[in-house]
Amino acid sequence: MIASRRQFLLRASLVAGTSLIGGCGRAHDGIRLGFIVKQPEEQWFQDEWRFAAEAARDRNFALIRIGAENGDRVLSAIDTLYARYAAGFVICTPDPLLGTAIVMRAQANNLKLMSVDDRLIGADGRPIASVPHLGISATAIGEKAGHEAAAEARRRRWDLGEVAVLRIAYDSLETARDRTRSGVHSLLACGISASHVFDAPQRTTDIEGGFTAADPVLTRRQGPRHWIVLGLNDEAVLGGVRAAEGHGLNADAVIGVGIGGSGTAAAEFVKPQPTGFHASVLLSARRHGYDTAAAVYDWVTRGIHPPPVTYTSGELMTRANYRTLLAADRTS
């Protein structure tokens, strides 16, 4: 009885086609899709939402945006989508190990599911192959960050054998671990000493979390004059750079290379004088927001299943080219 009633109401909404959800500015064709993110306050996820909203306008569907910072909120969000007659959703989960629970809840609510950024992990510890995924090549991006840091150190004529590396580490998240470890591997291959690599575990992935992680490490390691800072994202690296500044290590002594190409990076590059935040690997929020939302829409309306796995790569962004790259990403 409940299922029949729901189907009746859904058909009615398809016919009416006048519901407005998630900021869509015109009558849509009755299709409603969700987009769940784990940290809605972060610029990256706000950009994903913004581009998903563009897909909603272009494809004429309603977008329901939900922030879900923990497992309970994720499951509640999926139930909310069911209650609001959504047909599917995109999710960046706060914990990939919630994968089995997310899939079961989506199936119970007859919702199509696609993951973005962080891939869902099953009970066997492996990625859930049945869930289409658009992610980031963590290893390639980390390597790019490491290579650029080493290249900049050479341009500054630093002795690589004496350079210290601060790895702002968030190892509980696989993609974060892969990014920073691959960055360190690149630096080791370029001549950095393994004994000069220092981990700074962080509790949160924001600027404060990066600062709090980096400060005690820098306090204990007063010897090195030149530092490279790597981290999961721009915010973690900038936190490390700010901590270094507090120890008298300014732009000429620090090379921080972030990941994301967020507003955080742009805010550093726009400053009149360079800081220790040297570069960022720009990731395409447009692809992760627009393309995933459009893919789920095509899946729902045309039966076109998204590719099983797609990985995106990044472009190096510096003070010299950030305006051009950001403008291109917004309009591509």
Helices and strands as residue ranges (DSSP letters): H 2-16, E 32-37, H 43-59, E 62-67, H 71-83, E 88-91, G 96-98, H 99-108, E 112-117, E 133-136, H 138-155, G 160-162, E 164-169, H 174-189, G 194-196, E 197-201, H 207-220, E 227-230, H 234-246, E 254-260, H 263-269, E 277-282, H 285-286, I 287-291, H 292-302, E 309-312, E 315-318, H 322-331
